[in-house]
Each structure stands twice: as structure tokens, then as C-alpha cells.
Amino acid sequence: MNTVTSMKNSTAIAIGGFDGMHIGHQHLFAELGEQGSIVVIETGYANLTPKKEREHFSKYPIMYLQLDEIRHLDAIGFIELLQSKFPNLEKIVVGYDFHFGKDRKYNFDDLKELFTGEVKVVDEVSLNGDSIHSHKIRAKLGIGDVKGANAFLGHNYTIRGVRESGQGIGKKELVATINLSCKDGFLLPKEGVYVTLTRIDDEEHYHPSVSFVGHRVTTDGSFAVESHILEGEVGNVEKASISFVSFIRDNKKFDSIDELKKAIKSDIAIASKELKLLQL
């Protein structure tokens, strides 16, 4: 069954922005049952799972509604739109803070009043007493708290990009890296070095890796997103995904290439040890 057909047959939908597809969002999806779909209200500001990246984190088909195209609707118009898209609709699932319509003046109470089916409102989801929100995940990534961000996400934060040419000294003087251009709107974490897992092209598995995000302050000063595969060199690469596991250290300017080499050697040792422990 193709995506369009499965949406037409959907009896339940979850509505929201769903940037990150984090564990709070997953609580909404858990209410959908077998014939569910996800409706993303696309604001254009999603940068944890921009564009169709959300589709990597759910089994349900996803419909995207552009906020600018629906923000003028009143509550009746919004429900009529949903029913036209989902003719078998019986259940709408939203979060406790869901608002819609012009100036966000409508909420789940309006849905309950006007929709003839069931409206399920999912309460705020917390982890260790801290409520889970996309803006908190962004804040954690901004300070390098990858483990905290991943705990909220329920998966490792992942960015994707296409390979581009590096500065040309890595393989010769330092270590071979895959240099990525990430132009699809991903939020990049704090500048520094990370324990990561890197997926190459369309391979199903991830390679143990150590990755750098930031300005190459010791060499040419240019900005880079680059990943070193711990297993050794890889062949031709067109695109890659970097999945962040933990933060190793801040970006730092070293006095010489030799000092940078020592730091990279230490980074590799740290990443190797942590990733081996994860595999136990």
C-alpha cells in the first residue's frame, strides 16, 4: 500500500510540529493504532529533523501542512481540511500545548467541541523530572550536552550531508576524514570533538568514528564538519550521516600540527574505548 492510500485509509492522526521526533512526540504516536498517520505543521524552523528527516523516526506515513497555508483557518475550517485529507478520520491526537488557527487562538477544547470523533490529549512528558521539549534539546546541543539531548530524543542526534573537499592536509599530515556539507538546515552542535557513529552512503550499518564540528583554528580557520572512521579508510563516499554519541572536548587552537596530532590521537583513543563499551 502506497503512502497516499494508507493516509486515505487512516482512522487516527497525530498533529504537531514534531521537530526531533523525541520521546514526547512518540507518546502521541503510541495512541494512533494500526491505521494512523502523522500530520506535521511545518513552520520552516525545524532543524533537529528538518524537512523529511522525521520519516527516519516513525513507521507511520507523514503528511506535511505548511503553516503559512493554513494559519488563516478557523477551527471549523481546520477540521474540514483534516477530514478532506483523511475521509475515514475517527481520532485526533494532540499534545497538551497544541494550538492552531489564526493567532493560535484555538486549542484542543475547540477540537473536542467541533470534531465528532475522539480527541486524545497527551499530557506533558518528562524525563527525570524535566519536561521534554524541542527547544530544550536544541539548548543541550548548543552546550555540547549530546547525552542529555539523546536522552530526550530517544535516539542519537543525527545530521546528514554530502561529501565535499577538505583542506587537503588531513590524510597527509593528520588522519583521513570524510568532510561533509550539511545544507539541509540541520542544527549543528557546539564546536568541538565528538564520539560518533558514521553511516556511509546507503549502508545499513554505522562505522565507529570520531567527528569534529567547528572552525579549524589551528590550520586554515575554515568551518568544517568532518568524521574519521576508526576502522580505517573508506573508498569513494558521496554522502554520510553522523550520529552523535557523546562530547569529547571543546574546539581548541594548538601551537603546532604536532600538538594537534597528539590531541587527535587522544580523541581517537577516547572514542574507541567508549564505543567498544557500548557494544558490550
Secondary structure, DSSP 8 states (H G I E B T S, - for coil): --HHHHHHT-SEEEEE--SS--HHHHHHHTTS-TTEEEEEEE-S---SS-GGGGGGG-SS-EEEEEHHHHTT--HHHHHHHHHHH-TT--EEEEETT-EESGGG-EEHHHHHHH-SSEEEEE---EETTEE--HHHHHHHHHTT-HHHHHHHHTS--EEEEEE----S-HHHHS---EEEE--S-----SSEEEEEEEEETT-SS-EEEEEEEEE-TTTT--EEEEEEETT------SEEEEEEEEEEEE----SSHHHHHHHHHHHHHHHHHHHHHHH-
